[in-house]
Every structure is written in structure tokens, then in C-alpha cells.
């Protein structure tokens, strides 16, 4: 039961962090000073795809950082319990792998855009 409560709290924290970050994104996008003068879209399909991949990489990086921080908190509060230390180590390793994945996606997109422009 204790693990269920902790997992529920972590999941709730991640969802709330995502919703808060989305609020900032929509606030910037709905700023009347940044809207185009015409109703016609000016972006090309390639630009939209690159922006979507970069956006997803940002989300992955944010979740990965939260995982590393959560793993660090669990490790610090483990009190020498081997199971909690192992769990924290798994969270940290998964978070670092997620950061590497997000960075790799960003770099790959950047290189491909530079090659074809």
C-alpha cells in the first residue's frame, strides 16, 4: 500500500508538472503580439515536424530530470535500506537514459536540418 501511495504521488506530480508547462506554452502562443497578420499558415511541413520533435524531446528531458531528482530524493531518504537504494539507482539510471535520448533526438534533428538547408 505504501508503494501505491508513493507511485500515485509521483504520477500526480509528473502530470501536474506537464499541465503547468503546457499552460506556459499556450500563454506564449496565444499572445496577440506573436500571432501572424494573416489567417494563412506560414510554416512549412518540415518546420512543423522539427518543432514537434523538439517539443517532444523537451517533454522527455523534463520527465527525465524529474526522474533523476525523484531518484535522488529516494536515495537520500532511504536510510540504508538496500531495496530503496536499488530502486533509486534504477530511477536515476532511467532518468539519465531519458536525458541521453532527448539530447540525441535534438542533435539528430539539428544535424538533419543543417544538412538539408
N, C-alpha and C positions, 0 to 999 in steps of 0.2 A: 504494500500500500504506500509505503514511503517513497519508493521509486516512481510509482504512478504520479504522485503529487509533484515530485521534482520534475519529471518529464512534462507534465502538464504546464507547470510554471515556465519552463524553458520554452516550450512551444508557444505559449501565450506571449512571452517576451519577444520571440522572433517575429510573430505575426504583428504585434503592435509596432515593433521597430519598422517592419516593412510598410505598414499603413502610414506611419508618421513620415517616412521618407517619400512615399507616394504623394502625400499631401504637399510636401515642398515642391515636388516635380510639377504637379498640376498648378500650384500657385505661380510658378515661374512661367509655365506655358500659357496660362490664362491672363498674363499681364497684357493690358491693351497696348503697351509700348512695344511689345515684341511681336505682335500679330502682323502678318503681311497686309499690304494695302489692298490687294485684290482677293477674291474668293478662290482663285485658281491655285492649285498646289504648285510650288516652285521646286520641290525636291525631286530628284531622280530616284529611281528604284534602288540603285546601288547605295545612295546616301541613306535611304531609309533602312536598308538591310544592315549597313555598317553601324548606324545609330542603335538599331535593335540589339545587335550582338554586343556592342559596348555597354548598353543598358543592362543586358543580362549578365555580362561579366562583372559589372558593378554590384549587382544584387548578390551574385555568388561570392564576391570578395567581402561584402558586408556580412553575409551569413558566416563566412569562414572566420572573419575576425571575431564575431560573436562566439563562435565555437571555441576558438583559442582562448578567449577571455573566460568563457564558462569553464573550460578545462582547467585553466589556471586557478580559478576560484575553488573548484572541487579539489584540486591537488593541495592547495594551501589549507583548506578546511578538512582534509582527510584525516588528520590526526594519527597518521601512521598506519591506517587500515590499508592493507595490500589491495583489496578489491577496489576501493575508491581510487587509489593511486593508479592502478591499471586502467580503470575507466577514464580517469582524467588524461592519462597518457594517450589513450585512443582518441579522445576528443581533440586533443592538441594536434596529433598527427593528422587526423581527418581535416582539421581546420587549415593546417599548413598545406595539405594536398589541395584543398579547395582554393587557397590563395595562389598556389602554383598554376592551377587550372585557369583561374580568372586572368592571371598575368599572361599566361601562354595564349589564351584566346585574344586578349587585347593586342599582344605583339604580332600574332599571326594576321589579324585583321589589318593592323597598321602596315605590315610589310606588303601584304597583297594590295592594299590601296596605293602605296607608294610605287609598286611595280606597274600598275595599270593606269596611273595618272601622269 
